[in-house]
């Protein structure tokens, strides 16, 4: 894929699973419908994804954590016609997933951000939530721990969003 006609984002995501629950963040985009996702987000210029995932957890949830292991990498292309903001090019998102253990802090909304709340969610309840495909991908990586760091892409549709 050439650099023209596409946009690109490198992101880091935290898979925090504890006592049969996963930490999910409710993302509320401006003018869009809310959905649940993993804590995480864009890696800033010159930032290490390892550092970015902990920064994002702190910003979005109010909690501190430690990275326990690298789970894997997911690359997905969102066709222009399916993007939340119309008129843009195809978009590639490369996500680096880590197991993160929460060590302190208190859950709170993201100040001035798009994360309305973060909730420890029982794993069986996840399937009934309107959520980002990132949630399913991160949980599959955490469940299977593939040596390649790769799981098949999560199909989008129904409750599962880009």
N, C-alpha and C positions, 0 to 999 in steps of 0.2 A: 504494500500500500504506500503510495507516495505521500509526501507531506501536504500536498494540495488537496483541498476538498475534505479535509478531516480536522477534527480537533482532538487533543490528546490530554489525558490527566493521569498523573501518578498519585496513588492514594495508599494509605496504610489503615488497616482495620484491626480492631481488638475483638477477639473471641474470648469472652469472660464467662466461663461456666463454673458454677459452684452449687453444690447441693441440689442437682437436678434442675437448676435454673440458669438462664442465660440473660446477660445484661443487654437490653435493647434500648435504643433511643428513638423517640417519636420525632421524625423530621417533618417540619411544616414549611414547605417552600413558599416564597411570596406568591400569592395568587393561585397556589396549587393545593391539591388534596394531600393530607398528611399520610405518611406511611411509616412503618417501623424499620429500623436499620441497625447495623452494628455501630458502636461508637468508632469514629474514625473520620478521615477526610484527606484533603489534598496535602501532599508533601510540598513544602515550600522550596523555592530555589536554594540549592546548596545544603538542604537539610537531609539528614539520614532518615530513611523510613522508620528505623528503630526508635529514633527520638521523636519523630512525628506522631507515631501511634500513641505514645504516652502524653504528648502535648494535647492531642485531640481528645483523649479520654478526660484529661483534666478540664479542658475548655468546655466540652459538651456535657459532662456529667457532674463535675465538681469533685471527683474522686482522683486519688493518686493510685498508681499501680506499678507493677514490675513486669517486664516481658519475661515469660518463662520459656518460650520456644517459637521459632519460625515455623509456621504451618504450611505456607505455600504461596503461590502467586496465581492470580486469575486475570486473564485478559479478555475483555468483551468489547464488541463494537455495537453501538446503538445506532441503527440506521436513522438518517436525518428525519424521515417521516414519522419515527416513533419517539423523537426527543420531546421532552416536556416543553421546551421553548422552541416554537416553530421557526423555520427560516435558517437554522444553522446547518452545518455540514454533518456528515457521519461523525460520530464521536467514539474514540477508543478510550476505555478506562482500564488501566493496569492497577490491580489492587494487590498489595502485599499484606498477608494475613498473619497475625501473631496471636498466640495464647497469652493473655494478660491476666494476672492475678491482682485484684483490687486490694490495696493495703491500707487505705485511709480515706478520709474525706466523708462527705455526706452528699447523697444524690440531690441535685437541684437542676432547674432549667438552665439552659445556656444564656448568660446575660447578653442581650442584644443579638442573639444568634437564631438559628433556625431549628434548634433542638428544644422542643417544648417540655419534654420530660424524659427521664430515663427510669426504666423499671426492670427489676429482676423478674423474669417471666418463666413460669414452669415450661420445660421443654415440650411437653405434649400440647400446650396451648399455642405454640408458635404457628402450627399449621392453619389455624383459624384467623390469623392476623393478615391485614393488608400490609405487605412487607416488600422490601427490596430483595431481589434475587441474591444480593450479597449475604443476607442472613443464612440462606440455605447453603450457599457455597462455603461460608465460614464454618457452619456446623458440620458439613460433610468432611471438610478438611480436619476438624478437631476429632471427629468420630473415627475416621479411617486412618489418619496420619500416614498418607501415602509417601513412600520414599522419594517419589518424583516431585512432591509438592504440588501436584496437579490433580484435580477432579474434573469430571465432565461438566460442561456448562449447565447451569440451572435454566430450564425452559421458563420463559416469561409468558404470563397469561393468568387470568383469574385474579386471585389475590396476590400473585407474585408480579412485581413491577420491575422496571429497569432500575 
